[in-house]
């Protein structure tokens, strides 16, 4: 007999275990157009970016309709915790609630706790974002036009230095085409949406009903891949996901994302940070194995070897990659901690 918490078996006998998530003790009320006004709670995760956090909170103060702005501080050392405490105590930022975590648990841990906190505050919709981006003043308004039709949706995420460019490349649904500019996104949109595509945790909305169905982000991922895993989990559960093309969120661009390789036939998410690379390699091989199957995971391993053998040769990076991927396949999510000391 199959364990009650297990997923249906996939072809070939392979079975993905259900992620272990924090128990949920809240109830979710289904909403209709005749029910009470939606309760929207924003969640921001921050670490050592006080200036950018202040900019973001100033923008959120301009947005109407937010019941609360929850800030999860990942044990910052730049005065963020003290600044948040003073703002919350004096009421200088209406609706602001802040928690400083005892240790840095990364974006994954922050969004895990922040999303649970928002649901505990009876949120119907949760607006999730990192501290280094900023939504357009009308971004939430434009997103809410699709409330009731979507479960997990967000804005186009644009490069802050050049808003005609996407901050993160998008693979268009139904093919292999990857686009990097806003004009291509607008051209591909249908009724203002790119269906089944969303860039999680960059100004995205998620319904409490969906959280009740799929649980919370995998906090053990720390950084990198927790957002993709949550999106893929939502899709697998039948969630209606989309990018709203006329809603915008500005974010600093990362030049090494999507580094060309194999003579320009594909790209690789190289990062100069050992911490980021370790988490990317570990979490990506787990996501691919769990949601796409062993062949996709193997292809990622081979792609990593190619990149650090031919594209940007580095024996040290090859060793780090092997260590990270082995850890992921063993469900060991502690190896990144050595980079935090």
Beta strands, then each sheet from edge to edge (+ up, - down):
strand 1: 40-46
strand 2: 66-73
strand 3: 96-100
strand 4: 125-130
strand 5: 134-135
strand 6: 152-159
strand 7: 162-171
strand 8: 178-181
strand 9: 193-195
strand 10: 202-207
strand 11: 241-251
strand 12: 259-261
strand 13: 266-268
sheet 1: 3+ 2+ 1+ 4+ 10- 6+ 7- 8+
sheet 2: 3+ 2+ 1+ 4+ 10- 6+ 11+ 5-
sheet 3: 3+ 2+ 1+ 4+ 10- 6+ 11+ 9-
sheet 4: 12+ 13-
end
